[in-house]
Amino acid sequence: MVEKKTKIYLLFILPGCLFLAFFMLIPLFSLLFKSFLDEAGSFSLTNYFNIFGSTYFKQVFWRSIRLSLLSTFLCALLGFPTAYYISKYSKNKGVLMALAVFPMFTSPVIRSFSWMVILGKKGFVNEGLVALGIVDKPISLLYNEFSMTVGFIQLFLPLMILSLIGVMDNISDDLNLAAGSLGASRMAVFRHVVLPLSIPGLVTGSVLVFTGCLTAYTTPQLLGGTDTRVLATMIYQQAMSLGDWTQASVVAVVMIVITVTVTNVINYISRKLNPTI
């Protein structure tokens, strides 16, 4: 009887496994295999040596890591108090959660063009700076790392907020009251109760935001311009503009390795901070 049920369960999951195999695993391994082939079709590490020896790639590589980490940190900094307020103090939790999630229903293209209007030299940010006398003439706020970071934060901040709210909802108010009754200040309650119990949400949100920032294409392409490349736009440049699919495969493999490595590092740090995870 048990064996029969097992066979039925396997039949249910078979379509999903086949879908993942054909549309994810096979293309992924094909990409990995192609990155290790030289021009003669032989196995070689030449492609990796060439790309890591390129000054241009190094600049793009470190810019991608820096912007992804910075955006993740800022999303955590902005998302934590927002999520805590929505979870513990808001009387209109559903409305505020809907407002937090609402930007996700707007196309990244539309959001990027909106920031181009806002941050442009004739946008209201520059007009406000000039009117307040902070600057003498409009400054360049577009097509640089600043505009890309702004776009990343708006794009992925909802993921951080939702991840934190899901964890904070499970933190009992009795724990805060118990800590306060034992003489702990509000700051001590935050440090020793709220923050440690919120680490799983921070980990989940950080992984989602970092991965999203590292792999995003539309936002850096529109807000970063041609002079501020990241790995995602470099893949498009190598494959579609230069027609070099091998180098594009190498960059894609590098992105996958970075994502897996950073995810493991974040999980390791979180386990050190909270051994119960």
Phi, psi and omega in degrees: 000315179296319180296323179294317178296322179298318179296322179295317178298321179296325177294325180292321184272350181301313180301319179296319179295319179295320179298314179295322181294315185283324188255355177231304186291312181298312176298324181295312179290329175296319177297315180297317180296319182295328183290343181260011180256137176271188183296332180274358180085013180263156179293129182198153175261012183302319182300320180288320177297320181294315186286325178284344175272356181275127178296322180298315179296319179300319178296315180294319181300306183290329176295318180296315179296315183297313181293322180293316179293318179297315180296322178296316179298315181293324177295321177293320181294320180277326186282329184297305179296326178296313180295322181293319179294314180298319185287321191251333190240341185283137175271345179243058185300317182297319180294315182293323177294322178295320178294324179292324184274337187308318180301336180291342180273000178258138181300139175303331179295314180296317180296320180295317178295328177295318178292330176296324177287319183290317186267358180296167182295341175251012178284168186288340176293311178294321178297321178293319179296320179291318181295325179279354179079014180288323176230155180277328180216161181304139180255163182276108178251358182248160175059045177209182183293331179298310182295325178294319179296318177300315179297319178297317182297314179295326184288320190245356177302321177303326179295320178294317181297314181295320179297319181287321180298319180301327179276317183294331177297336181268358176276114184292136176296338180296330179295318178295318180294320180295318178295320178294323180292339178271006175100005180284137176285171179299321179293321178293321177298319179295315184291320189258348181239299187292309184297311180299322181285345180267355183302319178303321177292321177296320179296310180299312180296320181295318179296316180296316182291314181299313180299318180296316180295319183293326186258356182295142180243311187298311183298308178293331179292319183275320184267339181268335181074191184276344183265353182237072182283149169234178186299320182296315179287334177291323177300315179297318180298314181294318186280311189268324182274315183264345180070019181261085183288335179293312178296324177297321178295320179297314179297320179297318178296320178299318179297319179296316180297317179299314182299313180295317181296311181295322177299316178294322179295316179298318178295322179295315179296319180295323178292326177292321181284326180222094184299345183281349181288000000 
